Amino acid sequence: MASIRKRGKNSWQIIVSCGYDINGKKLTETKTIKKPPDMTDKQWEKELKKIALEFERQVETGQYLSGAKMTLAEFAELWLKDYAEKYLEPKTVHYYKDMLNSRILPAIGHISLEKLQPMHLIEFYNNLGEEGIRRDTKYKARPELIETMKKESMAAFARKAGVSDKTISNLCRNGNTTIDIVEKISKYLNEKPDNLFVPVEGKIKLTGNTILHYHRVISSMLTDAVQWQLIATNPAARVKPPKAEDKEANYYDEKQTAYLLECLENEHIKIKTAIMLVIFTGMRLGEVAGLEWKDIDFKNKVIKVVRSSQYLNDKNKPKNKRINPKDPKTRAGKRDINIPDIMIKILKQYKNWQNEERLKSGDLWIDSDRLFTKWNGAPIFPGTISGWFRKFREKYDLPPLTFHQLRHTNASLMIAQGVDVATVSKRLGHANISTTMNIYSHALRSPNKEAADKLEKLFVKKNTKAFVNN
């Protein structure tokens, strides 16, 4: 039987016994309810008994959901441990933790799962859109903070705030810093960030795409909460997702790409090989960094994409960077890509150069079989390749473009040359052709217009008199 006890002036607690655990500790489920102001004591006594009987039935049949006891923050910790860390990629988990700890949990983490409503999420998304500051925004210290930091030794302040001496020195010289440093110093001084720092370019709003990412993470978590029978329904499913902006892929056109290839003739064989690989294959950055020599079939002129390389950087342990090999982004990511003779020639030249480097290093060489390595043969950080391209682009005054956008260049050029979208999609490793069409709609416009022109030439010339007479 459920027992009832009064807790406060207008609140009651219902307790149902669930037996004992292996240590002999009594197990109970509880539910706290409040008396509606419009009920008389007699009406409430009758209603309370009904609620107690229903609660007891739910507990006995396993239908009681304990989301009332668990906050979103508590569930997030459980979800990360029991689901995300077991089934998701380490970098994805790292990304989710950053979103949870930076914005989601500080805003709505205190709300219990059972009481989390669509309006809480709508208000959260609206706040992100109006006042959200991008994580990549740069900040300067306010004069008052600089004065505070200079009152004691920079080394002492840095140690207490959990940052480096160099960071404090940079801030005192009016240098820029990141949101992570802002949060650490603000936490140490127990002050709001706005009182200590000012954004370099003013407050920059989050994009619709970024807010949509937050919605997807929350919705995914709450879907699991429903499946785990902690809540009955997912409140995120009743919220219209934030609108994401459609963005066309940036890329180099034919003339710019021809100039890029011309400039590469003056560059080191390692840089030349990495950039040309993306131009001729459209591989992702992680896939390029993860390439091994056994993946290159020189005889049949094929590259087998079977892995990707990524690294994680623990913000709390700056030196704890590690490279993780992983499967490609999608199942379709495991693919064979045919390459032209010129790429085979470059790869052979690069292999000869790397063999010479191996001989120079002797016993210090780590035989990782990777194409792109550090000086001792160890796998390279993918970001290093991006850095090569950035310096190369700036050296030759090429238009701003990231290394990943060279992949867009490859796809756009293939489509412009009349390669069918299905083939382009397969070479890029997209799971669906629709993904390719959505990203490269800009490149498809030209063939689309050419198709219309060809149809006109085909039919109009043969039926000129008919069209004129009509």
N, C-alpha and C positions, 0 to 999 in steps of 0.2 A: 504493500500500500504506500501511496505517496504521502509524505508528511508535509504540513504547511506551517510556516512560522512567520510572524510579523517582523519586518526588519526596520521599518521607519514609520513615519506618520501615515504615509499612503502607499507603502510598498510591502509586498509579501514574497517570500521565497518558498518554492516548491522543491522538495528533495525526494529523489527516487533512489533506492538502494540497488546496486548492480552486482552484489556479491563481494568477493574478496580476491585480491591478486595473489601471486605465488608466495608473497612474503606475509600474507595474512592481513594486509592493509585493506580496510573497507573502501569499496569503490562506489561513488555516487555521481549522479547527474543532477544539476540544479538549474532552476529557472526563476528569474526574478521578474515580477510584474507589478504594475502600479494600478491602483483603483481609479477608474474613470471618474471625473468630477461630477458627472450627471447621474451617478448611481447612488441609490440609498444603501445603507449598511446591509439591509435584508437582501436586496437584489445582488449586492456584491458577494455576500456569503454564498449564495446559490451559484453565481457565476464562477466563483473561485473554485468551488468543488468540481464543476464541469471542466475547468481548465486543468486542474490537477489530475483528473481521470484521463483526459486526453494526452497530457504530458507523459503519464505513466504508460499509456498504451504505445506512444511513440518510442519510448525508451525500450520497452519490452520487445517490440517488433523491429527495432533497429532503424526506425524512421526518423529518430531525433537527430537533427543536425547541430553539431557543436560549434558552428561558426559564430554563435553569439559570444562565446568565451574567447575567441581568437581574433586579435587585431590583424589588419592587413600586413603590418610589419612582421608580426610573429609568423603569419602564414608564408610571407615572402622568404623568410629564413628557412622554413621547412621545405618550401617549393624548390629553392636553390639547391638544398642538400639532397633531397630525395628524388628530384627530377632533373633539373637543369645540369648539375654537375655530373650526372650519370649518363645523360643521353645527348647533350648538346656539345658543340665544339668549344674548347677552352676559350677561344677569342669571343665567341658569342656570349658565353657566361660572363666573361669580363665586361663586355659591353652592357649586358643586362644589369649587372651589379652597379655599374656606374650610373645608369639611368635611375635605378631604384634609390640608391643612396644620395644622389645629387638633388633629385627633384620629387620623385613620386612619394617616397616614404616621409620626408619632412613635411609634405603638404597633406597627405591623406593616410599615412601609415598608422595613425592613432585610432582610426575608425574600425569598429569590429566588422568582420566579414558580413554578418547578418544585417547590420545597419547601413552598409555601404549602398548608396542609391545612385541611380543615373545622374541626378542633379549634382552630386559630389564630383563626378567625373567631368560633367559639362563645365562646371565652375573651374576645375583644375585645368582643362584644356584652354578655356578662355583666358585664364591667368598666364598660361604659357605663351599664348599668342600676343597678349598685350604687354606683359612685363618680362617675359622670359629673356634671358641673356644667353647667347650662344656660348658653348664651352670653349670655343676657340677665340673668344674676344680677349684682347690684350688690355691690361690695366696699368695705371700708374698710382703710386702712393700719394695720398694727400699730404700737404705740408705738415699737418699735425702729426701724422704717422711717422714721417721722416724725423721729426723732432723727437718723438718717443723712442724711435729706434736708436738715435744717436746718444740718448741719455746714458745708456750702458754700452758695454763693448758689443760690437756687431756679432762676435763669436758667441757671446753669452745669449743674446737675443735669438740668434739663429738656432742655437741648441734647444732653447725652451720652446720655440715655435715649431721645431721639427723640420727646418729647412737648412739649406747650405749657407755658409758665410758669403759665398759669391752672390747668392740671391739677394741677401740683405744689402750688400755693397752696391749691387746694381740698382736696387730700389732707391737707395739714398742718393744715387747720382741721377735720379729721375728716369731710370730705365723702365722698360715694360716687363710685365710678368703675366702668368697664366691664372686661370680661375682656381686651379688646385692650390697655388701658393696663397691666393687671396683667402681661400677657405681655411687654410691652416693658421695663418696669422690672425684672422678674425676670430677663430675658435680660441686661440691662445689668449688674446686680449679681451675675449668675451664681448665683442662689439659687432654690430651689423656691418657687413662688407661695404655698404654705401657710405658709412661714416669714415672708412679708412682708405678706400680706393675709388678711383674714377675710371670708367671705360675710356680707352684712348679715342675711340670714334663715337662716343655716346652709346646709349643702350641699343643693342642690335637685337631685333626680334627674331625668334625662332621661326624657321620656315614651316609651311604646312606639312611638308614631308617629314620633318623632324618630329612635329607634334603627333603625326600619324604613327611614327615608330613607338612613341610612348603609349598610345592607345593600343597598339598591337601587343605590346608586352603585358599591359594590364589585362587585356581581354584573354590572352593565352593563359595567364596565371589563374584567372577566375574561372575559366573553362575547366581547368584541372580541379579547382576547388569544388565545382559542381560534381565532377566525376568521382571525387573522393568523398562525396556526400557531406561536405561541410556547409554548403549552402544549397538552396533549392534551385535558384536561377542565377544566371550571369548578368549583373547590371550593365556591363559593358556592351552586351548584345542588344540592349535597348537604347543605346546612344548612337547617333549618326556619326560615323567616323569623320575626323577633321579632313577637310579637303586638301588634297596634295596637288601641287602645281605640276603641270606637264612641262618637262624640260627636254629640249633636244640635245643630243650628244654633241659635244665639241670635238672637232677633228681638223686635220690639215687637208687641204684640197690637193689636187694633182701637182700643181706648180710648187706648192710649199713642201710637199713630200719629196719631189725631185731635188729641191734645194737641200733638204735635210740629208738625203742620201749622198749628195755631192760633198757636203760638209763632213760627213762621216769618214770620207777617204783620208782625212787628216788626223783622225782620232786613234786612240789605242785600240788594239784588236779586241780587248774585253768589252769596252764600251760599244764598239762597232757591232759586235756580235749580239749583245743584249738588245740593242735598239732595233737592229734589222730583224731579229727573231719576231718581235711584236709586229713590225710592219708587214712581214710576210706570213705570219700565222694568226695574229689576233689573240695570242695567249694572254691570260691574266698575269698580273705581276707575281702573285704567289706561285703560279704554275711555272713561270720562267725561273724563279728562284729555286724551285724544287726539282728542276730538270737534272737528270743524271745521264752519264754517257751511254749507259745501256739502253736508254730510251731513244737513242738516235739510230735509225736504220739507214746507214749510208748507202747501202746497195740499192734499196727500194725507194730511197729519198722520202722517208716517213719519220715523223716525230710522234712518239706515243706519249700522250698526256695521261699519267696515272697517279700523280700526287701533286699537292700544293704545299707551299712552305709559308708558315706564318710565325710571328713572334709576339709574345706577350710581355708587357712592361708593367710590373706591379708598382703602383704609385707609392705605396708605403715602403717598398724596398727597391729604390731606383736601380740598384745593381742586379736585381733579380730578373734579367731579361733572358728568355729562353726561346729557342726556335722549335716549333712543333710541326713535324710533317703531318699532313692530313690528306684525306681524299679530296678530289676536286669538288667545286661548289655544288654541282648537281650530278645525278647519275649519268646524265648525258655528257658530263665533263670529262669522263674517261673516254678518250677518242684518239683516232689516228689522223694526223694532219700531213698531207703531202706538201713538200717544199720544193722550190725550184733549184736548178743547178747552182745559181749564184749563192744561195744559202748554204748548200752543201760545201762549196768551195771555202766560204768564210768559216764554217764550223771546223773544217780540217785545219785551216791556218790557226785557228784559236786553240785547237787540241794540241798542235805542235808547240805553241807558245807555252801552254800549261804544263806540258811534259818537261820543258826546259826549267820551268819554275819548280817543279817537283824535284828535279835533280839538284837544283841549287839549295833547296831546303833540307835535303837528306833525311835524317831520322826525325826531324821536326815535322815532316809532312804528315797530315792526317788524311788517310785514304777514304774520303767520303763518296767518291765517284761523282760528286756534283760538278756541273759545268761552271757555276759561278761560286767562287770561294773566297775566303780570306787569304792572307799571304801564306798561311800554313796548311791550306787545303780544307779547313773547317767550313761548314755551310755558312753562307753569307746571309745577313739580315736583308729581307726584301726591300726595306727602306733605303738601303745603300744603293741599290739599282736606281731607285727613284731619284736619289741625289745625283747620280751620274748624269741622268737625263736633264735634270734641272740646270746643272752647270753647263752642260753642252748647249742647251737651248739658249741660255743667257749669253754664252760666248759668241754665238752666231746670230743673235738678235732675232730668233724665231718667235712667232706669236706665242703668248702664254698657253701652255698645255701641260697636263700632267702625264706621267708615264702611262697610266691606265688609259688615258684618252688616245694614246697611239693605237690601242685596240679598236676604238671607234673609227680611227682613220683607216685601219685595215678593212673593217666591215663596209664603210662608206665607199671606199675605192672599189671593192669587189662588186657592190651593187651597181655603181656607176659604170662598171665595165660589162654589165649585163649578166653577172653570175646570179642564178636563181636564189631566191630567199631561203629555200629549204637547204641548199648547200651551204650558204653563208651561216645559217643557224647551226648546222651540224659542226662546221669548223670552229665556231665560237664556243660550242659546248652548251648552248641554250637548251633547256628542257622542252620548251615549246616554241614553235615558229612565231606565235603571237608576240612573244617577248621580243624577238628580233624585229618584227614589224613595228612594234610600239616605240622601240628605242631609235630605230633608223628610218622613221617616217620621212625625215628630211631627204634622205638619199633616194627614197622610193618615188618622190614626186617627179624627178626627171624622167625615169623610165615610164612612169604613168602618163606623162605628157607626150612622150615619144610614141607610146602605144596609141594614144588618141590621134596623133598626127598621121601615123601609118595607116590607121583605119580610114581616115579621111582620104588619103591618097589612093587607097585601094578601091574605095567605092565611089567617091565623088567624081573622079576622072572618068570612070566608066559610065556614069549616069548624069553627065553634066547637063544634057538637054532636058532630061526629066526634071532636074532640080530647077533649071531656069524657067521652064514652062509653068511649073507649079508656083 
